[in-house]
Amino acid sequence: MQFKRISVRNYRNIEFSRLKLGSPRVFLHGPNGQGKTNMLEALGLATALRPFRTHENRVVIGPAALYSEIVYDLDHEDLGETQVRARIKKSGKEVWIDGEATKRLSDFVGKFPTVILSSNDLQLTRGTPGNRRRFFDAFICGVDRNYFRALQTFQKLLQERNSLLKQNESDAVVSAFESQMDEPALTICRVRTEILDSLMEYAVGVHREISLDGETLAVEYSRSAELEDEGDYLKLLEKNRKRDGYLQSTGKGPHRDDFSISLNGMSADDFASEGQQRSITLSLSLAIIEFWQSRFGFRPVALADDALGELDQQRRDRFWSVLDKNLQIIATGTQLPSPVEKDDWRIVEVSKGNFNG
């Protein structure tokens, strides 16, 4: 897949911009705070209409605007030349593909894949379990629509159950919601396990290629509750209902799971250097690209948000050597690519939400 053009209206600090993107390598250059990452985030919405920096629609809508609108012109391996129009309102999202409205968001998710590459995002290793869940959920939602539906359903029911617990509703009322949570919870756990196992088949090899010492990367799915069969989660919710009522929240389930990351058998958070932690994030993102190519037969677009800004030259060289030469990369940075790399890029200068180049 390749982006040909993008038009952005009322997205964060971008009032309106139309940008040509037909080159295999596009570099958005400019000082921090000018809109480079905002444009990259707008491009990333093509995958699942989920901004990679927030989960709230209102945050991305420009000042005094009723909605944000993004139009993508793409060249897709399966669909050919395609236009996608996305509109983000405070109350929801709307999508049109070649002028036809998409009835369900789940029918759109994953058709136009992008992968975020960022060595600056240390939250994957240093952050909370929620940071890691968001990273892996964003990826899995794009490759498995049943997972996307299950996650949406579970999150809605979880919110309802927590609200009922806070209102001190009767067991009968709470139980009605619990019975609906069992199936999506089990689906989430099963798909996370399956997809993570497949992803790590690529990630281990990729990390050995870009790391300096042939390090062994591992990611383990750590469940807050062992859910193997239908009814397991329902039994757990019933068992913990009194405790959850006291705490006014649901203590166990997929929303409390974690992904434990290690290098050479030791916790990456506790023992990995900053450079190693940056390499972990890049390795997992590159593995996601390989996963897409292998499973679906077409390439996602790589969105590199200052991905190499803090890496030494040796790690940079290893990174570029791993990337597929036919992959479209749209990158941002405060410094232009090195003279050796510069000829490979089309440079776009960015200032105050305006894009020229």
Backbone hydrogen bonds in HBPLUS format (Angstrom, degrees):
<---DONOR---> <-ACCEPTOR-->    atom                        ^
c    i                          cat <-CA-CA->   ^        H-A-AA   ^      H-
h    n   atom  resd res      DA  || num        DHA   H-A  angle D-A-AA Bond
n    s   type  num  typ     dist DA aas  dist angle  dist       angle   num
A0002-GLN N   A0075-ASP O   2.99 MM  73  5.28 140.6  2.15 140.0 151.1     1
A0075-ASP N   A0002-GLN O   2.87 MM  73  5.28 156.8  1.93 154.1 161.6     2
A0004-LYS N   A0073-ASP O   2.72 MM  69  5.39 166.3  1.74 158.6 158.4     3
A0021-LEU N   A0004-LYS O   2.64 MM  17  4.74 166.6  1.65 135.0 134.5     4
A0005-ARG N   A0073-ASP O   3.26 MM  68  5.09 156.7  2.31 132.7 136.0     5
A0073-ASP N   A0005-ARG O   3.00 MM  68  5.09 168.7  2.01 145.2 143.5     6
A0006-ILE N   A0019-LEU O   2.97 MM  13  5.38 147.7  2.07 147.7 157.4     7
A0019-LEU N   A0006-ILE O   2.82 MM  13  5.38 168.3  1.84 162.7 165.0     8
A0007-SER N   A0071-VAL O   2.89 MM  64  5.05 155.0  1.95 143.7 151.5     9
A0071-VAL N   A0007-SER O   2.87 MM  64  5.05 159.0  1.92 145.4 152.2    10
A0008-VAL N   A0017-SER O   2.78 MM   9  5.27 163.8  1.81 157.6 163.2    11
A0017-SER N   A0008-VAL O   2.90 MM   9  5.27 144.9  2.02 148.2 155.9    12
A0009-ARG N   A0069-GLU O   2.88 MM  60  5.24 149.6  1.97 160.2 166.9    13
A0069-GLU N   A0009-ARG O   3.05 MM  60  5.24 163.7  2.08 144.9 149.8    14
A0010-ASN N   A0015-GLU O   2.95 MM   5  4.57 160.8  1.99 115.8 121.5    15
A0062-GLY N   A0010-ASN O   2.88 MM  52  4.41 158.7  1.93 121.7 118.3    16
A0011-TYR N   A0014-ILE O   2.99 MM   3  5.16 151.5  2.07 151.5 150.1    17
A0014-ILE N   A0011-TYR O   2.84 MM   3  5.16 162.8  1.87 137.6 137.2    18
A0012-ARG N   A0060-VAL O   2.70 MM  48  4.88 151.8  1.78 139.5 143.2    19
A0329-ILE N   A0024-PRO O   2.85 MM 305  6.23 161.3  1.88 163.1 165.4    20
A0346-ARG N   A0025-ARG O   2.95 MM 321  6.23 155.8  2.01 139.9 146.4    21
A0026-VAL N   A0329-ILE O   3.00 MM 303  6.43 163.1  2.03 160.0 165.1    22
A0331-ALA N   A0026-VAL O   2.82 MM 305  6.23 162.5  1.85 166.9 169.2    23
A0027-PHE N   A0346-ARG O   2.87 MM 319  6.02 169.4  1.89 153.1 154.8    24
A0348-VAL N   A0027-PHE O   2.81 MM 321  5.97 164.2  1.83 164.2 161.1    25
A0028-LEU N   A0331-ALA O   2.69 MM 303  6.01 174.0  1.69 158.8 158.4    26
A0333-GLY N   A0028-LEU O   3.12 MM 305  6.54 137.0  2.31 166.7 163.6    27
A0029-HIS N   A0348-VAL O   2.75 MM 319  5.95 165.8  1.77 161.3 166.4    28
A0350-VAL N   A0029-HIS O   2.80 MM 321  5.82 150.8  1.88 162.4 161.7    29
A0030-GLY N   A0333-GLY O   3.32 MM 303  6.72 153.4  2.40 148.5 154.9    30
A0353-GLY N   A0034-GLN O   2.69 MM 319  5.62 143.0  1.82 157.0 162.8    31
A0039-MET N   A0035-GLY O   3.05 MM   4  6.26 155.3  2.12 149.3 153.5    32
A0040-LEU N   A0036-LYS O   3.08 MM   4  6.43 157.2  2.14 146.2 153.0    33
A0041-GLU N   A0037-THR O   2.80 MM   4  5.97 154.0  1.87 146.9 154.0    34
A0042-ALA N   A0038-ASN O   2.94 MM   4  6.20 151.3  2.03 143.0 150.8    35
A0043-LEU N   A0039-MET O   2.99 MM   4  6.31 151.1  2.07 147.3 154.7    36
A0044-GLY N   A0040-LEU O   2.95 MM   4  6.25 152.7  2.03 144.8 152.6    37
A0045-LEU N   A0041-GLU O   3.14 MM   4  6.44 127.4  2.43 141.0 153.5    38
A0045-LEU N   A0042-ALA O   3.33 MM   3  5.31 141.8  2.48  94.5 104.7    39
A0046-ALA N   A0043-LEU O   3.14 MM   3  5.91 165.4  2.16 119.4 123.8    40
A0047-THR N   A0044-GLY O   3.22 MM   3  6.03 169.0  2.23 121.5 124.1    41
A0049-LEU N   A0045-LEU O   2.76 MM   4  4.21 148.8  1.86 135.6 138.2    42
A0110-GLY N   A0047-THR O   2.96 MM  63  5.32 167.1  1.98 154.6 158.9    43
A0060-VAL N   A0057-ASN O   3.12 MM   3  5.91 142.4  2.27 121.7 129.1    44
A0065-ALA N   A0062-GLY O   3.13 MM   3  5.46 162.7  2.16 130.4 131.1    45
A0068-SER N   A0088-ILE O   2.95 MM  20  5.11 156.7  2.01 143.3 148.7    46
A0088-ILE N   A0068-SER O   2.84 MM  20  5.11 161.8  1.87 146.4 152.7    47
A0070-ILE N   A0086-ALA O   2.88 MM  16  5.25 161.7  1.91 153.6 159.5    48
A0086-ALA N   A0070-ILE O   2.81 MM  16  5.25 169.4  1.82 160.8 164.5    49
A0072-TYR N   A0084-VAL O   2.73 MM  12  5.06 166.0  1.75 156.3 160.6    50
A0084-VAL N   A0072-TYR O   2.86 MM  12  5.06 158.6  1.91 145.5 152.8    51
A0074-LEU N   A0082-THR O   2.80 MM   8  5.22 174.2  1.80 164.3 166.4    52
A0082-THR N   A0074-LEU O   2.92 MM   8  5.22 162.4  1.95 142.6 148.1    53
A0076-HIS N   A0080-GLY O   2.87 MM   4  4.70 170.0  1.88 121.7 125.2    54
A0080-GLY N   A0076-HIS O   2.84 MM   4  4.70 141.9  1.99 131.0 133.6    55
A0098-ASP N   A0083-GLN O   2.74 MM  15  5.08 169.2  1.75 163.5 165.0    56
A0085-ARG N   A0096-TRP O   2.89 MM  11  5.11 164.4  1.91 150.5 155.7    57
A0096-TRP N   A0085-ARG O   2.85 MM  11  5.11 152.3  1.93 148.8 156.7    58
A0087-ARG N   A0094-GLU O   2.86 MM   7  5.14 164.5  1.89 151.7 154.2    59
A0094-GLU N   A0087-ARG O   2.90 MM   7  5.14 155.8  1.96 149.1 155.4    60
A0089-LYS N   A0092-GLY O   2.77 MM   3  5.15 164.4  1.80 170.8 172.5    61
A0092-GLY N   A0089-LYS O   3.27 MM   3  5.15 152.8  2.35  96.6 104.4    62
A0102-THR N   A0095-VAL O   2.83 MM   7  5.56 164.0  1.85 158.8 155.4    63
A0097-ILE N   A0100-GLU O   2.89 MM   3  5.26 157.3  1.95 146.7 142.8    64
A0100-GLU N   A0097-ILE O   3.09 MM   3  5.26 166.4  2.11 112.9 115.0    65
A0107-ASP N   A0104-ARG O   2.98 MM   3  5.48 149.1  2.08 112.0 120.8    66
A0108-PHE N   A0105-LEU O   2.94 MM   3  5.28 148.4  2.04 109.1 118.9    67
A0109-VAL N   A0105-LEU O   3.11 MM   4  6.38 150.6  2.20 153.9 162.7    68
A0111-LYS N   A0108-PHE O   3.22 MM   3  5.98 168.3  2.24 142.5 143.0    69
A0301-VAL N   A0113-PRO O   3.12 MM 188  6.61 155.0  2.18 139.6 142.1    70
A0115-VAL N   A0301-VAL O   2.91 MM 186  6.28 152.7  1.98 157.1 159.3    71
A0303-LEU N   A0115-VAL O   2.82 MM 188  5.92 174.1  1.83 157.0 157.8    72
A0117-LEU N   A0303-LEU O   2.78 MM 186  5.87 164.1  1.80 143.8 144.0    73
A0305-ASP N   A0117-LEU O   2.82 MM 188  6.12 137.3  2.00 156.2 169.9    74
A0122-LEU N   A0120-ASN O   3.00 MM   2  5.87 117.0  2.41 113.7  96.9    75
A0125-THR N   A0122-LEU O   3.19 MM   3  5.79 136.0  2.39 112.5 121.0    76
A0126-ARG N   A0122-LEU O   2.82 MM   4  5.87 170.3  1.83 167.0 164.9    77
A0127-GLY N   A0123-GLN O   2.87 MM   4  4.06 136.2  2.06 102.0 112.4    78
A0131-ASN N   A0128-THR O   3.00 MM   3  5.32 129.8  2.26 106.5 118.5    79
A0132-ARG N   A0128-THR O   3.43 MM   4  6.91 155.2  2.49 148.8 154.5    80
A0133-ARG N   A0129-PRO O   2.83 MM   4  6.12 159.6  1.87 155.2 161.7    81
A0134-ARG N   A0130-GLY O   2.99 MM   4  6.13 161.1  2.03 146.3 150.9    82
A0135-PHE N   A0131-ASN O   3.15 MM   4  6.41 155.2  2.22 143.0 149.4    83
A0136-PHE N   A0132-ARG O   3.05 MM   4  6.32 174.4  2.06 159.0 158.7    84
A0137-ASP N   A0133-ARG O   2.71 MM   4  5.68 158.7  1.75 153.8 161.2    85
A0138-ALA N   A0134-ARG O   2.99 MM   4  5.89 158.1  2.03 140.3 145.8    86
A0139-PHE N   A0135-PHE O   3.37 MM   4  6.64 155.5  2.43 141.1 147.0    87
A0140-ILE N   A0136-PHE O   2.88 MM   4  6.08 173.0  1.88 156.7 158.7    88
A0141-CYS N   A0137-ASP O   2.82 MM   4  5.81 161.3  1.85 151.6 156.6    89
A0142-GLY N   A0139-PHE O   3.11 MM   3  5.39 127.3  2.40 101.3 114.3    90
A0143-VAL N   A0140-ILE O   3.13 MM   3  5.24 132.9  2.37  99.1 111.3    91
A0144-ASP N   A0140-ILE O   2.97 MM   4  5.96 133.3  2.20 154.0 164.5    92
A0147-TYR N   A0144-ASP O   3.16 MM   3  5.34 124.0  2.49  98.3 111.7    93
A0148-PHE N   A0144-ASP O   3.14 MM   4  6.55 154.8  2.21 145.4 152.5    94
A0149-ARG N   A0145-ARG O   2.94 MM   4  6.25 161.8  1.98 152.5 155.9    95
A0150-ALA N   A0146-ASN O   2.90 MM   4  6.08 161.0  1.94 145.0 150.9    96
A0151-LEU N   A0147-TYR O   2.80 MM   4  5.96 161.2  1.83 156.1 160.8    97
A0152-GLN N   A0148-PHE O   2.99 MM   4  6.17 162.6  2.02 148.4 153.2    98
A0153-THR N   A0149-ARG O   2.93 MM   4  6.12 166.4  1.95 152.4 156.3    99
A0154-PHE N   A0150-ALA O   2.85 MM   4  5.97 165.6  1.87 149.3 154.0   100
A0155-GLN N   A0151-LEU O   2.94 MM   4  6.03 167.9  1.96 151.3 154.7   101
A0156-LYS N   A0152-GLN O   3.13 MM   4  6.30 156.2  2.19 145.9 152.1   102
A0157-LEU N   A0153-THR O   3.00 MM   4  6.25 165.4  2.02 155.0 158.8   103
A0158-LEU N   A0154-PHE O   2.77 MM   4  5.91 156.6  1.83 154.2 161.5   104
A0159-GLN N   A0155-GLN O   3.08 MM   4  6.19 157.1  2.13 140.4 145.8   105
A0160-GLU N   A0156-LYS O   3.11 MM   4  6.40 153.3  2.18 143.2 150.5   106
A0161-ARG N   A0157-LEU O   2.83 MM   4  6.12 161.3  1.87 153.1 157.9   107
A0162-ASN N   A0158-LEU O   2.95 MM   4  6.15 168.9  1.96 154.2 157.0   108
A0163-SER N   A0159-GLN O   3.03 MM   4  6.18 151.4  2.11 141.2 149.3   109
A0164-LEU N   A0160-GLU O   2.95 MM   4  6.25 153.8  2.02 149.8 156.7   110
A0165-LEU N   A0161-ARG O   2.89 MM   4  6.19 154.5  1.95 153.2 160.6   111
A0166-LYS N   A0162-ASN O   3.03 MM   4  6.28 153.0  2.11 144.6 151.3   112
A0167-GLN N   A0163-SER O   3.08 MM   4  6.34 137.4  2.27 138.0 149.6   113
A0167-GLN N   A0164-LEU O   3.14 MM   3  4.98 124.5  2.46  90.2 104.7   114
A0169-GLU N   A0164-LEU O   3.10 MM   5  5.47 174.8  2.11 152.9 154.4   115
A0168-ASN N   A0165-LEU O   3.10 MM   3  5.00 155.8  2.16  99.0 106.1   116
A0174-VAL N   A0170-SER O   3.12 MM   4  6.43 169.9  2.13 157.7 160.1   117
A0175-SER N   A0171-ASP O   2.82 MM   4  5.81 158.3  1.86 148.7 155.3   118
A0177-PHE N   A0174-VAL O   3.10 MM   3  5.57 132.8  2.33 109.0 120.0   119
A0178-GLU N   A0174-VAL O   3.12 MM   4  6.43 156.1  2.18 148.5 156.0   120
A0179-SER N   A0175-SER O   3.09 MM   4  6.27 155.8  2.15 153.8 156.6   121
A0180-GLN N   A0177-PHE O   3.09 MM   3  5.41 138.1  2.28 104.8 116.0   122
A0181-MET N   A0178-GLU O   3.04 MM   3  5.15 143.7  2.18 102.8 113.6   123
A0185-ALA N   A0181-MET O   3.15 MM   4  6.08 155.2  2.21 148.1 155.5   124
A0186-LEU N   A0182-ASP O   3.10 MM   4  6.30 159.4  2.14 152.1 157.1   125
A0187-THR N   A0183-GLU O   3.03 MM   4  6.28 160.1  2.07 154.0 159.8   126
A0188-ILE N   A0184-PRO O   2.95 MM   4  6.12 162.1  1.99 150.0 154.1   127
A0189-CYS N   A0185-ALA O   3.14 MM   4  6.40 165.6  2.17 150.3 153.1   128
A0190-ARG N   A0186-LEU O   3.00 MM   4  6.16 165.2  2.02 152.6 156.8   129
A0191-VAL N   A0187-THR O   2.95 MM   4  6.04 171.0  1.96 156.9 159.5   130
A0192-ARG N   A0188-ILE O   2.97 MM   4  6.02 162.5  2.00 149.6 155.2   131
A0193-THR N   A0189-CYS O   3.15 MM   4  6.27 161.7  2.18 144.5 149.1   132
A0194-GLU N   A0190-ARG O   3.04 MM   4  6.28 166.0  2.06 151.1 154.8   133
A0195-ILE N   A0191-VAL O   2.86 MM   4  5.92 176.8  1.86 161.3 162.2   134
A0196-LEU N   A0192-ARG O   2.97 MM   4  5.86 160.0  2.01 144.6 151.0   135
A0197-ASP N   A0193-THR O   3.12 MM   4  6.20 161.8  2.16 145.7 150.6   136
A0198-SER N   A0194-GLU O   3.19 MM   4  6.48 158.4  2.24 146.1 151.6   137
A0199-LEU N   A0195-ILE O   2.83 MM   4  6.05 161.2  1.86 154.3 160.0   138
A0200-MET N   A0196-LEU O   2.97 MM   4  6.11 161.0  2.00 154.9 158.5   139
A0201-GLU N   A0198-SER O   3.22 MM   3  5.44 141.8  2.37 101.7 112.1   140
A0202-TYR N   A0199-LEU O   2.99 MM   3  5.60 143.8  2.13 114.1 123.1   141
A0203-ALA N   A0199-LEU O   3.00 MM   4  6.24 163.2  2.03 146.8 152.3   142
A0204-VAL N   A0200-MET O   3.18 MM   4  5.84 170.3  2.19 139.3 140.3   143
A0206-VAL N   A0202-TYR O   3.02 MM   4  6.23 165.9  2.04 158.6 163.2   144
A0207-HIS N   A0203-ALA O   2.92 MM   4  5.98 165.8  1.94 151.8 155.4   145
A0208-ARG N   A0204-VAL O   3.22 MM   4  6.42 153.2  2.30 141.9 148.7   146
A0209-GLU N   A0205-GLY O   3.18 MM   4  6.43 142.9  2.32 141.9 151.6   147
A0209-GLU N   A0206-VAL O   3.06 MM   3  5.17 124.9  2.37  96.6 111.1   148
A0210-ILE N   A0206-VAL O   3.12 MM   4  6.50 153.1  2.19 153.5 160.0   149
A0211-SER N   A0207-HIS O   2.84 MM   4  5.70 145.4  1.96 150.2 157.8   150
A0264-ASN N   A0216-THR O   2.81 MM  48  4.99 164.5  1.83 145.9 151.2   151
A0218-ALA N   A0262-SER O   2.99 MM  44  5.26 154.4  2.05 154.3 152.9   152
A0262-SER N   A0218-ALA O   2.89 MM  44  5.26 163.5  1.92 154.8 156.9   153
A0220-GLU N   A0260-SER O   2.83 MM  40  5.04 160.6  1.87 143.7 149.3   154
A0260-SER N   A0220-GLU O   2.77 MM  40  5.04 146.0  1.88 158.7 153.7   155
A0222-SER N   A0258-ASP O   2.79 MM  36  5.05 156.4  1.85 143.2 148.5   156
A0258-ASP N   A0222-SER O   2.86 MM  36  5.05 165.5  1.88 150.7 155.4   157
A0232-ASP N   A0229-ASP O   3.15 MM   3  5.75 165.0  2.17 135.1 137.6   158
A0235-LYS N   A0231-GLY O   3.02 MM   4  6.18 160.8  2.06 150.5 154.7   159
A0236-LEU N   A0232-ASP O   3.10 MM   4  6.35 154.0  2.17 142.2 149.4   160
A0237-LEU N   A0233-TYR O   2.87 MM   4  6.12 160.3  1.91 154.3 158.9   161
A0238-GLU N   A0234-LEU O   3.02 MM   4  6.25 160.0  2.06 148.9 154.2   162
A0239-LYS N   A0235-LYS O   2.94 MM   4  6.12 157.0  1.99 146.2 152.9   163
A0240-ASN N   A0236-LEU O   2.94 MM   4  6.12 152.4  2.02 148.5 155.4   164
A0241-ARG N   A0238-GLU O   3.43 MM   3  5.18 163.1  2.47  98.1 102.8   165
A0244-ASP N   A0240-ASN O   2.77 MM   4  5.91 169.8  1.78 166.7 170.3   166
A0245-GLY N   A0241-ARG O   2.80 MM   4  5.90 149.2  1.89 143.4 152.1   167
A0246-TYR N   A0242-LYS O   3.06 MM   4  6.35 149.1  2.15 143.3 151.0   168
A0247-LEU N   A0243-ARG O   3.02 MM   4  6.35 155.1  2.08 149.6 156.4   169
A0248-GLN N   A0244-ASP O   2.60 MM   4  5.55 119.2  1.96 139.0 156.5   170
A0249-SER N   A0244-ASP O   3.18 MM   5  5.35 142.6  2.32 138.6 144.9   171
A0256-ARG N   A0253-GLY O   2.90 MM   3  5.58 164.5  1.93 125.2 129.1   172
A0257-ASP N   A0254-PRO O   3.28 MM   3  5.17 166.7  2.30 103.0 106.8   173
A0268-ALA N   A0261-ILE O   3.00 MM   7  5.79 178.3  2.00 138.0 137.7   174
A0263-LEU N   A0266-MET O   2.85 MM   3  5.35 154.2  1.92 157.1 155.8   175
A0266-MET N   A0263-LEU O   2.95 MM   3  5.35 167.8  1.97 118.3 122.3   176
A0271-PHE N   A0267-SER O   2.91 MM   4  5.91 161.1  1.95 155.4 161.0   177
A0272-ALA N   A0268-ALA O   3.10 MM   4  4.64 145.8  2.22 112.5 121.5   178
A0277-GLN N   A0273-SER O   2.91 MM   4  6.19 154.3  1.97 150.7 158.0   179
A0278-ARG N   A0274-GLU O   2.98 MM   4  6.26 153.6  2.05 149.2 155.9   180
A0279-SER N   A0275-GLY O   3.05 MM   4  6.27 154.0  2.12 142.8 150.0   181
A0280-ILE N   A0276-GLN O   2.96 MM   4  6.25 142.8  2.10 143.7 153.7   182
A0281-THR N   A0277-GLN O   3.30 MM   4  6.62 161.3  2.33 148.8 150.9   183
A0282-LEU N   A0278-ARG O   3.18 MM   4  6.50 164.2  2.21 150.7 154.7   184
A0283-SER N   A0279-SER O   2.81 MM   4  5.94 157.2  1.86 148.3 155.3   185
A0284-LEU N   A0280-ILE O   2.99 MM   4  6.24 164.0  2.01 157.3 159.9   186
A0285-SER N   A0281-THR O   3.11 MM   4  6.31 155.7  2.17 144.7 151.7   187
A0286-LEU N   A0282-LEU O   2.85 MM   4  6.05 159.9  1.89 154.4 159.8   188
A0287-ALA N   A0283-SER O   2.88 MM   4  6.06 149.9  1.97 144.5 153.4   189
A0288-ILE N   A0284-LEU O   3.00 MM   4  6.25 143.6  2.14 139.2 148.5   190
A0289-ILE N   A0285-SER O   3.19 MM   4  6.57 148.6  2.29 142.2 149.7   191
A0290-GLU N   A0286-LEU O   3.10 MM   4  6.48 158.9  2.14 148.3 153.1   192
A0291-PHE N   A0287-ALA O   2.82 MM   4  6.06 153.6  1.89 147.8 155.9   193
A0292-TRP N   A0288-ILE O   2.97 MM   4  6.24 162.0  2.00 151.5 154.6   194
A0293-GLN N   A0289-ILE O   3.07 MM   4  6.37 165.6  2.09 152.9 156.3   195
A0294-SER N   A0290-GLU O   2.93 MM   4  6.08 162.5  1.96 152.4 157.1   196
A0295-ARG N   A0291-PHE O   2.90 MM   4  5.97 171.6  1.90 159.2 161.7   197
A0296-PHE N   A0292-TRP O   2.93 MM   4  5.63 162.1  1.96 147.6 153.4   198
A0297-GLY N   A0293-GLN O   3.02 MM   4  4.81 135.4  2.22 117.0 125.8   199
A0302-ALA N   A0328-GLN O   2.98 MM  26  6.26 159.3  2.02 171.8 167.6   200
A0330-ILE N   A0302-ALA O   2.93 MM  28  6.35 163.1  1.96 167.1 172.0   201
A0304-ALA N   A0330-ILE O   2.92 MM  26  6.15 144.1  2.06 134.5 145.3   202
A0332-THR N   A0304-ALA O   2.88 MM  28  6.34 142.9  2.02 169.9 168.1   203
A0306-ASP N   A0332-THR O   3.21 MM  26  5.16 134.0  2.43 112.9 120.6   204
A0309-GLY N   A0306-ASP O   3.24 MM   3  5.28 163.5  2.27 107.6 112.5   205
A0311-LEU N   A0308-LEU O   3.16 MM   3  5.26 162.8  2.19 109.9 115.2   206
A0316-ARG N   A0312-ASP O   2.97 MM   4  6.26 154.2  2.04 151.4 159.8   207
A0317-ASP N   A0313-GLN O   2.89 MM   4  6.12 164.6  1.91 152.9 155.6   208
A0318-ARG N   A0314-GLN O   3.10 MM   4  6.35 158.4  2.15 144.5 150.2   209
A0319-PHE N   A0315-ARG O   2.91 MM   4  6.09 153.7  1.97 145.6 153.0   210
A0320-TRP N   A0316-ARG O   3.00 MM   4  6.36 165.3  2.02 162.4 163.3   211
A0321-SER N   A0317-ASP O   3.07 MM   4  6.22 149.3  2.16 143.9 152.6   212
A0322-VAL N   A0318-ARG O   3.25 MM   4  6.46 135.6  2.46 142.4 151.9   213
A0322-VAL N   A0319-PHE O   3.15 MM   3  5.45 138.6  2.33 104.3 115.1   214
A0327-LEU N   A0324-ASP O   3.14 MM   3  5.41 165.3  2.16 114.0 116.8   215
A0341-GLU N   A0338-SER O   2.87 MM   3  5.21 120.5  2.23 107.9 123.2   216
A0342-LYS N   A0338-SER O   2.75 MM   4  5.71 143.5  1.88 158.8 170.6   217
A0344-ASP N   A0341-GLU O   2.93 MM   3  5.71 156.8  1.98 125.7 132.9   218
A0345-TRP N   A0342-LYS O   3.10 MM   3  5.58 167.3  2.11 118.2 122.3   219
A0349-GLU N   A0356-ASN O   2.75 MM   7  5.18 151.8  1.83 158.6 148.9   220
A0356-ASN N   A0349-GLU O   2.89 MM   7  5.18 166.4  1.91 153.3 157.9   221
A0351-SER N   A0354-ASN O   2.99 MM   3  5.27 157.9  2.04 145.3 152.5   222
A0354-ASN N   A0351-SER O   2.92 MM   3  5.27 155.9  1.98 114.5 122.6   223
